[in-house]
Each structure stands twice: as structure tokens, then as C-alpha cells.
Amino acid sequence: MRQLQLELKYEEALEMFQKDLEITVKLVGHDHLDAAVSKFNIGLTLRTMDKKHDAKKMFSEAVTTFR
């Protein structure tokens, strides 16, 4: 039961981070540091959810902006 609750929380967090990224990109664009932070947060959440392939993609996108 506890595991299911955690999974639901991660899904909810992921949805919020994705919405945050959508708004951030509209306001400042994909190459802004704030967008990179949003992508990194999505990556962390995906990694925690054991979606490593998707997490790696988001980390890569974030790192490109951080450089």
C-alpha cells in the first residue's frame, strides 16, 4: 500500500514539473537556466520512478543548457 502511495506521488510530481517546464519555456524559452532546472527536476523524478531512459534524456537536455 505504501509503495502505491509513493508511486502516485511521483506521478503527481512529474505532472507538476512537466507543467512547470511548459510554462517556463513559454515565458523564457528552452535555452534559459530556469528551463534547465525544470528539465533536471523531471529527470530526477523519472530516475526515482525507475524510468532511466527518459531520465537520461532530460538530464542531457538540462546539461546542454547548463554549459
C-alpha positions in Angstrom: 0.0 0.0 0.0 2.8 2.5 0.9 4.6 1.8 -2.4 1.4 2.6 -4.3 1.1 5.9 -2.5 4.7 6.8 -3.3 4.2 5.9 -6.9 1.1 8.1 -7.1 3.0 11.0 -5.5 5.8 10.7 -8.1 3.3 10.7 -10.9 1.7 13.8 -9.4 5.1 15.4 -9.0 6.1 14.6 -12.6 2.9 16.2 -13.9 3.6 19.3 -11.9 7.2 19.5 -13.1 6.1 19.0 -16.7 3.6 21.8 -16.4 6.3 24.0 -14.8 8.5 23.3 -17.8 5.8 24.1 -20.3 5.1 27.5 -18.6 8.8 28.2 -18.2 9.5 27.5 -21.9 6.6 29.8 -23.0 8.0 32.6 -20.8 11.8 32.4 -21.3 12.5 29.7 -23.9 14.2 26.3 -23.9 17.7 27.7 -23.5 17.1 29.5 -20.3 18.6 28.3 -17.0 15.1 28.1 -15.4 14.1 25.6 -18.2 17.2 23.6 -17.5 16.3 23.4 -13.8 12.8 22.2 -14.7 14.3 19.5 -17.0 16.7 18.4 -14.3 13.8 18.1 -11.8 11.9 16.0 -14.3 15.0 13.8 -14.8 15.3 13.3 -11.0 11.7 12.3 -10.7 11.9 9.9 -13.7 15.0 8.3 -12.3 13.3 7.8 -8.9 10.4 6.1 -10.8 13.0 3.8 -12.5 12.4 5.3 -15.9 16.1 5.6 -16.5 16.0 6.1 -20.3 13.6 9.0 -20.1 15.5 10.4 -17.2 18.8 10.3 -19.1 17.2 12.3 -22.0 16.0 15.0 -19.6 19.4 15.2 -17.9 21.1 15.5 -21.2 18.8 18.4 -22.2 19.4 20.1 -18.9 23.2 19.7 -19.1 23.3 21.2 -22.6 21.8 24.4 -21.2 24.0 24.4 -18.1 27.1 24.5 -20.2 
